[in-house]
Amino acid sequence: MLARSEHVHSLLLRAGLDGARLTVAVGALTYFVQGYTAAENVWRVHRRDPQDEAELRAGAQQFIEQREDRYPTLAGHARLVDDDFDGSFLLGLETILDGIAAHAGGRGTGAAGRAAGLAEREDARGHEGAV
């Protein structure tokens, strides 16, 4: 376990991350992989029959779509009938890695950095009017 952690930390450090950003990037990858595989395993324990799984997914999709007024985003965008765990996992992993890559080497600012920059600009404008 420590050898794997050392390897991931080393890879991300060489990619340009360090400090807190390195720690949270490792955490994001670790928790995504662990959470996704745990969810798939739980699902597979309870839904072993592909036909049963397809019917449950279709019923859940229909339930949400029939309540579009309460769940408009889910009704329009959730794809509950998608049973491609591997494809979904790879897309999620790619999304996380793209976010990490955006911050590697200090190139990313992050939402907190953008928010702080916006607050500083708004604060500076407020001071200009007072001078």
C-alpha positions, 0 to 999 in steps of 0.5 A: 500500500505504501509503495503504491502511494509512493509511486502515485505521489512521485508521478504527480510530483514529477508532473509539477504538483507539490504541497497541498495540491499534491496531497489533494490530487492523490486523495482525489484519485484514491477516493475516486477509484475506491468509491467507484469500485466499491459502488460497482461491487455493491451494485453487482452483489445486489444485481447479478442478473443483467435483465433485472439490472436493465429493468431496474435502471429503466424504471429509475430513469422513467421515475425521474423523467415523470417528475421532471418538474421536481428534478429537471436536471436529472430528467434531462441529463442523468443516464441511469440506463447506462450500465457501462461501468468501465466506460463511466469509470474511464471518463471520470478518471479522465476528468480528474486527470485533466483537472490535475493536469490543469494545475500541474506546474502552477498553471491552474488557478482553481476556483478558489484562486479565481474567486479570490482574484475576482474579490480583489478586483471588485475590492480595488474598484470600490477603492477607486471610487472612494479616492 
